[in-house]
Amino acid sequence: MELRQYESWRSDVLEVGVSGAEVRRASEWLETNLRERKVPQPLAERLALCLHEALANVITHGGASARAAPIEVVLEVKPGAGSIEASVTVSDAGRAFDPLSVPQKAPPRTLDEALPGGLGLAMIRRCADRLGYRHKEGRNHFTFGARWKAQAQPK
């Protein structure tokens, strides 16, 4: 991976509806763009999982306002100090919800303690190197990212 290919970065944006078919379309779009941007495969897989879970949460918990407006997915891949970061922002019109404010649960110790559901946010936290949230102009903007070491090519 050479750092020079990331010296100028751009955003890629996709709007999707609120349905299972649209989640699949968003996942395919993300995987294609991450591959084109040469994001390492293990990190691309983590970001795809995060996107799937984030969209599923919007569909399940966002309410009528989330279902009434398109969801925007933004991908950015840009260099930092010695590293490169790919970040995905999911923007929806659902009720305001800061996923970072939800306390992390201790994992169940036994099968009897385990409850179905509620694992999406835990998976996102485990898979992402960076998380961010803001609520602006009636929309939730949830960002997750993955970072890897840049390998500069000799000049």
N, C-alpha and C positions, 0 to 999 in steps of 0.2 A: 504494500500500500504506500503510495507516495503522497507526501503532504501537498505538493504543488497542485495536484488535481482538485484539492479542496480550497485553494486560495480564494476563489470567488464562489460564493454559495448562492443558492436560490431556494425559494420556497416552492413546493408543489402543493396544490390545493385540490381537494375532492369534496363535493357535496353529495351526501347520501340521504335517502329516506330512512324511515324508521321501520325496518323489517329485517327478517332473517336473510332474505336474498340480498339486501343492501349491505348487510354485515359481511357476507361472502364477497361481494364486489369490492368493498373497502379493503378487505384482507388481501385479495388478489392484487389490487392497485398498489398497496403498500409493499407487498413482497416484490413486485416488479420494479418499483422505484428504488427500493433498498438494494436490489441486485444490480441495477444500472449504476447506482452510486457507489458500488463496491463495498458496501457495509459487510463486515465479516458475518458469515452464515449463522453462527450461534447467536450473535447479537440480533440479527434480523429476525430469527425465530422468536427470541424473547420479546421484541417489539411487536411482532404480529400477535403474539398471545395477549400482550397488554392491550392492544387495540381491540381485539375480539372481546375481552372482558369489559373494557370501558364502554364499548357500544352496547353490549348486553345489559350493562347497568343502566345506561340511559333509557333503553327500551323498557326495561322492567320497572325502574324506579322514578323515571323523569316526569311522569304524569302527563296529562292531556297537552300541556304546553310543549313538552318535548316531542310529542307525536305530531304536533301541528306544524312544525317548522323543520326544514332540512338540518341535518347535522353536518358540520364542516370539519374536515380532517386536514391538518396541515403537517407536512413533513419538511424538516430542515436538516441538512447535514452541513456542518461547518467546523472549521479548525478552531482549536483553543491553544493554550500554552502547552505544546508538546503532545496534545491529544486531539482527537476528532470526536465530535458528538453528533449523533443522530437523535433528533427529538421529534415527537409526534404530539400535536395538540388536538384534542377533541373538543369542539365547541358546540354546545347545544342550548336550546331555549327552555329546558326543563326548569323545575323549581330549583332555587339556589341550593347547592349542596357542595360543601367542601370535603372531599374524601380524605384530605390530610388531617381533618379534625376528628376523624373516627379513631378511637384508641385501638391499638393493636391488641388482639385477643391472644391469650396463651393457647397453644394448641391443645386439643383434648388429650387426656392421658389414657382414656379407654374408649372403646367403641360406644359404650353406653353414654359417654359424655359428648360424643360427636353429634352435631345437629346438621341436617341437610342445608345446603346453600350457604351463602355468606362467605365464600372463599375467593371470590373474584378480586376484591381489593387486596387481600393477603397475597394473592399470586402477583398482582401488579407490583406491590411493594417489594416482593422478592426478586422480580425479574428486572426492574428498572434501576438504573444507577442514579437517576435524578427524577424527582417529582415536583410539580408545581401546580398551583391552582389560583385562579382569580375569577371574580364575578364582575362583569363589566357590561353595561348597556343591555341588561336583561338576559345575559348569556353566561353559562358556565364555560370556563376555559381550563381544561385539565391537561397538563403536559407531563409526559414521561419520556425519558431518554436513556440512551446507552452510550457509553464512552469507551474508546480504545486508544492505545498509544499510537501516535503518529510515527511513521518511519520516513524521515526525510531522505531524499535521494541525493547523493553527492553531486555537486555542480561541476 
